[in-house]
Amino acid sequence: MQDYAKAGEWLSKANETKPDPWQQQTLFLQLLQITNLQGSAIPQETDNPAAWHPAW
């Protein structure tokens, strides 16, 4: 767990399959819940992306 680089690779591969919008939305909500459980704060739009937690 918390291998964010590998997760990003898998998410990119999965996106190539052209999932339905509801599948993308469901996955997004699931990943958001996981990061919340891990204690990762959601970055603000004005935050510097270089300072974001690796999960984002």
ROSE-4610 file (N, C-alpha, C; in Angstrom, 1 decimal, always signed):
// ROSE-4610
residu = [M/M/M/Q/Q/Q/D/D/D/Y/Y/Y/A/A/A/K/K/K/A/A/A/G/G/G/E/E/E/W/W/W/L/L/L/S/S/S/K/K/K/A/A/A/N/N/N/E/E/E/T/T/T/K/K/K/P/P/P/D/D/D/P/P/P/W/W/W/Q/Q/Q/Q/Q/Q/Q/Q/Q/T/T/T/L/L/L/F/F/F/L/L/L/Q/Q/Q/L/L/L/L/L/L/Q/Q/Q/I/I/I/T/T/T/N/N/N/L/L/L/Q/Q/Q/G/G/G/S/S/S/A/A/A/I/I/I/P/P/P/Q/Q/Q/E/E/E/T/T/T/D/D/D/N/N/N/P/P/P/A/A/A/A/A/A/W/W/W/H/H/H/P/P/P/A/A/A/W/W/W]
num = [1/1/1/2/2/2/3/3/3/4/4/4/5/5/5/6/6/6/7/7/7/8/8/8/9/9/9/10/10/10/11/11/11/12/12/12/13/13/13/14/14/14/15/15/15/16/16/16/17/17/17/18/18/18/19/19/19/20/20/20/21/21/21/22/22/22/23/23/23/24/24/24/25/25/25/26/26/26/27/27/27/28/28/28/29/29/29/30/30/30/31/31/31/32/32/32/33/33/33/34/34/34/35/35/35/36/36/36/37/37/37/38/38/38/39/39/39/40/40/40/41/41/41/42/42/42/43/43/43/44/44/44/45/45/45/46/46/46/47/47/47/48/48/48/49/49/49/50/50/50/51/51/51/52/52/52/53/53/53/54/54/54/55/55/55/56/56/56]
x = [+0.8/+0.0/+0.9/+0.3/+0.9/+2.1/+2.0/+2.9/+2.2/+2.3/+1.5/+2.0/+3.3/+3.7/+3.2/+3.2/+2.6/+1.1/+0.5/-1.0/-1.3/-0.5/-0.7/-0.6/+0.4/+0.6/-0.7/-1.2/-2.3/-3.6/-3.7/-4.9/-4.8/-3.6/-3.4/-3.8/-3.4/-3.7/-5.2/-5.8/-7.3/-8.1/-7.6/-8.2/-8.2/-7.2/-7.1/-8.3/-8.9/-10.1/-11.3/-11.3/-12.4/-13.6/-13.4/-14.5/-15.7/-16.9/-18.0/-17.8/-18.5/-18.4/-18.7/-19.7/-20.1/-19.0/-18.2/-17.1/-16.0/-15.7/-14.7/-15.1/-16.3/-16.8/-16.7/-17.1/-17.1/-15.7/-14.8/-13.4/-12.8/-13.1/-12.6/-13.1/-14.4/-14.9/-14.2/-14.0/-13.3/-11.9/-11.2/-9.8/-9.8/-10.7/-10.8/-11.0/-11.9/-12.1/-10.9/-10.1/-8.9/-7.9/-7.7/-6.8/-7.2/-8.5/-9.0/-8.7/-8.9/-8.6/-7.1/-6.3/-4.9/-4.4/-5.3/-5.0/-4.4/-4.5/-4.0/-5.0/-4.6/-5.5/-5.7/-6.9/-7.1/-6.5/-5.6/-5.0/-6.0/-5.7/-6.5/-6.0/-6.9/-6.5/-5.4/-5.2/-4.2/-2.9/-2.8/-1.6/-0.7/+0.6/+1.7/+1.7/+1.4/+1.4/+2.7/+3.8/+5.0/+5.0/+4.1/+4.0/+2.9/+2.2/+1.1/+1.6/+0.8/+1.1/+1.2/+2.1/+2.3/+1.0/+0.0/-1.2/-2.0/-1.7/-2.4/-1.6]
y = [-1.2/+0.0/+1.2/+2.3/+3.6/+3.7/+2.8/+2.9/+3.7/+5.0/+5.9/+5.9/+5.8/+5.7/+4.5/+3.4/+2.2/+2.3/+2.9/+3.1/+4.0/+5.0/+5.9/+5.2/+4.3/+3.5/+2.7/+2.0/+1.2/+2.0/+3.2/+4.0/+4.5/+4.8/+5.2/+4.1/+2.9/+1.7/+1.5/+1.6/+1.4/+2.4/+3.7/+4.7/+4.5/+3.8/+3.5/+2.6/+1.9/+1.1/+1.8/+3.2/+4.1/+3.7/+3.7/+3.3/+4.3/+3.9/+4.7/+5.8/+7.0/+8.0/+7.6/+6.8/+6.3/+5.5/+4.8/+4.0/+4.9/+5.9/+6.8/+7.6/+8.0/+8.7/+7.8/+6.5/+5.6/+5.4/+5.2/+5.0/+6.2/+7.4/+8.6/+8.7/+8.4/+8.5/+7.5/+6.3/+5.3/+5.7/+6.2/+6.7/+7.8/+8.7/+9.8/+9.3/+8.4/+7.8/+7.1/+6.4/+5.8/+6.8/+7.9/+8.9/+9.6/+9.7/+10.3/+9.4/+8.1/+7.1/+7.1/+7.4/+7.4/+8.7/+9.7/+10.9/+12.0/+11.8/+12.7/+13.8/+15.0/+16.2/+16.5/+16.9/+17.3/+18.6/+18.8/+20.0/+21.1/+22.3/+23.4/+23.7/+24.3/+24.7/+25.7/+26.5/+27.5/+26.9/+25.7/+25.1/+24.8/+24.9/+24.5/+23.0/+22.5/+21.0/+20.3/+21.0/+20.4/+20.0/+20.7/+20.5/+19.5/+19.0/+18.0/+16.7/+16.0/+14.6/+13.8/+12.8/+11.9/+11.3/+11.1/+10.4/+11.3/+12.6/+13.5/+13.6]
z = [+0.0/+0.0/+0.0/-0.4/-0.5/-1.5/-2.5/-3.6/-4.7/-4.5/-5.4/-6.8/-7.1/-8.4/-9.2/-8.6/-9.2/-9.4/-8.4/-8.5/-9.7/-9.9/-11.0/-12.3/-12.4/-13.6/-13.9/-12.9/-13.1/-13.4/-12.8/-13.1/-14.6/-15.1/-16.5/-17.4/-17.1/-17.9/-17.9/-16.7/-16.6/-17.4/-17.4/-18.2/-19.7/-20.1/-21.6/-22.1/-21.1/-21.5/-21.7/-21.5/-21.7/-20.8/-19.5/-18.6/-18.7/-18.4/-18.3/-17.3/-17.4/-16.4/-15.0/-14.9/-13.5/-12.9/-13.7/-13.2/-12.7/-13.5/-13.1/-11.8/-11.7/-10.6/-9.3/-9.5/-8.4/-7.9/-8.8/-8.5/-7.8/-8.3/-7.7/-6.2/-6.0/-4.6/-3.7/-4.2/-3.4/-3.1/-4.0/-3.8/-2.8/-2.9/-2.0/-0.6/-0.4/+0.9/+1.5/+0.6/+1.1/+1.6/+0.8/+1.2/+2.5/+2.7/+3.9/+5.1/+4.9/+5.9/+6.3/+5.3/+5.6/+6.2/+6.3/+6.9/+6.0/+4.7/+3.7/+3.5/+3.7/+3.5/+2.0/+1.7/+0.3/+0.0/-1.0/-1.2/-1.7/-1.4/-1.9/-3.3/-4.1/-5.5/-5.5/-4.5/-4.4/-3.9/-3.4/-2.9/-4.1/-3.8/-4.7/-4.9/-6.1/-6.4/-5.9/-5.9/-5.4/-4.0/-3.2/-1.8/-1.4/-2.4/-2.2/-1.7/-0.9/-0.5/-1.8/-1.8/-3.0/-3.5/-2.6/-3.0/-4.1/-4.1/-5.0/-6.3]
